[in-house]
């Protein structure tokens, strides 16, 4: 009985450590100065501490200061204003994508934000963007 108690205690101590195992999430882009109506690329990677690809989901948004002004819906970036706006996109290990910024965004200092959820953890990855005229 004492051995069973020790085993249960060991599980209680180990399970939170397993659940809280750190993840590595990274965002890369083709640069901070996209050109209007030209492809701008981004890549997200999510891996375990040991380097294994993880199942994850991401919500993509554009911020003006701290305000959401764009979000990913229906396969495109659309205008929206709620911090919760946008669709979750499931992926495993890596997701790449292309955005095209419209002419009204020229010269506006925006932030591309990817909110990643994996292994019970959340990471907000951000990249500054200022769109240039063609």
Order of alpha helices (4+ residues) and beta strands (2+ residues): alpha-beta-beta-beta-beta-beta-beta-beta-beta-beta
